[in-house]
Amino acid sequence: MADKTETNLACGFAGECKAGVRNKSCAKQAETDGYPKIVRLFRSIGDAESVYAWTCLRVMHAKIGSTEENIETAFQNEIKPKKYPKLIKHGSDEEKKSEDEAPGNCPACGTVKSKFRQVE
């Protein structure tokens, strides 16, 4: 497969995954707001985006191994150094808040502090 084609498929895969999650998040909000038909619409769109993502993955010949291989790969991917510490430091430098103190609004989506839930 040509490098450009593989790059385009990888970008397509990432975009479809993000779109799927975004639409499923919109479905959750519509459910909270009491719009059952809109919930079904967003879930359907999210599911379609997931189908497109799987298609990109399949065309890229991404390795999906046995369950044991997949667990090992997932574990190895999780223990690799990630960009998160750098992103957290950058955010901390900007915010200058205590780790124990929640911000007034979520920096990612703007949700107000009163809507936060404690994650344990």
Number of C-alpha atoms within 10 A of each C-alpha: 8 7 8 9 11 15 12 13 19 16 14 17 22 15 14 22 19 16 19 24 16 17 21 21 16 18 24 17 15 18 15 11 11 11 13 12 12 17 22 15 16 21 21 16 18 24 17 15 22 19 15 18 24 16 16 21 18 14 12 16 11 10 10 11 10 9 9 9 12 13 12 12 13 11 11 10 11 10 8 8 8 10 8 9 10 10 11 11 12 12 13 13 10 9 11 10 12 9 8 6 7 11 14 12 14 13 11 6 7 9 12 12 12 8 8 13 7 4 4 3
